[in-house]
């Protein structure tokens, strides 16, 4: 389970390593362009029910921590789906890879 540390909070957002690797690509691209956006997720099992949203901005410190030492293979369709949602008014809503929007091909990871 990977962790996303944002701002000065000591409590990270826990995200599965493979999802975090894909999310990192999208976040880094957006922030490199000086673009702000939101990221939303449902609280995982074992945590209080609900969902959270954070505003990602280039001036706020951000750190990605992965359990696995080697990066996983990235799936371009998942990155594109996240990038498309990042450009919407709702921002990125983190969903499992198998829950990609309709019309996104389910090719094997590359």
Buried (B, 14 or more C-beta within 10 A) or exposed (E): EBBBBBEEEEEBBBBBBBBBBBBBBBBEBBBEEEEEBBBBBEEEEEEEEEEEEBEBBEEEEBEBEBEEEEEBEBBEBBBBBBBEBBEEEEBBBBBEBEEBEEEBEEEEEE
